[in-house]
Amino acid sequence: MGLFKKNPFGHILFLKKWLIRIMGALTHRRYRGFNELHIEGSEIFKELPENGVLFVSNHQTYFADVVAMFHVFNASLSGRTDSIKNIGYLWNPKLNLYYVAAKETMNAGLLAKILAYAGAITVERTWREAGQEVNRQVKMSDITNIKRALEDGWVITFPQGTTKPFKPIRKGTAHIIRQYKPIVIPIVIDGFRRSFDKKGVTIKKKGILQSMVIKKPLDIDYENDSIDDIVEKLEYAIEQHPSFLKVIPKEEIEAMEELNQKRRWEY
């Protein structure tokens, strides 16, 4: 790799590699130390093509979720199935790994800008900005950037566009899936909201069992599934469909959260 070789977004790969190494080393104990991360299904990463893969996930914090995914993806690609033991996997990270994030979030401070350089595709929200409701058109440059990222590698997106649970899936993700036909891999996470503050920077509680379940590719008929069909499939796949609220009593959810706070996952 040339010292000044760049990706399609103009980021110097040598610099990006070192940012991932350093940030990965600084954050590793957040998922294997202060708290424990239980992983299921990471063996699938080795079966995926080099590009054209879209990961869809529920969202619990601004940064901790995607940082954990960088750890899990790279650990799996280096041969660690369902484990982030031994951070040697950070030495040769996957550099064509991207994630979709709100532009205003990634411009808010030095840390956010560093994390953005590590792989963010920043987009302007069409429904909210600076805490206020807005209604504006999707920027075609944002869609183009997601297309470029898919052509170059893997993209992580949080289709609800918020850290609040059971909010509707944004139809923009369904349009991208139908238009560009990526392999869609659902991911379901839990425990991050209890472990970290909303930004995912400060550790709120220790001894929390975090979890990340990577599922098999979603079955999508790109030609015949409607946008609403794809949205519904995404809702079920990342376990954010309203029916999930109905089948789990509130008391049971609270009991599960209380138990989760008292346990640590032991490898």
Beta strands, then each sheet from edge to edge (+ up, - down):
strand 1: 36-40
strand 2: 53-57
strand 3: 97-102
strand 4: 120-123
strand 5: 128-129
strand 6: 132-133
strand 7: 154-157
strand 8: 183-190
strand 9: 209-214
sheet 1: 1+ 9+ 8- 2- 7- 3- 4-
sheet 2: 5+ 6-
end
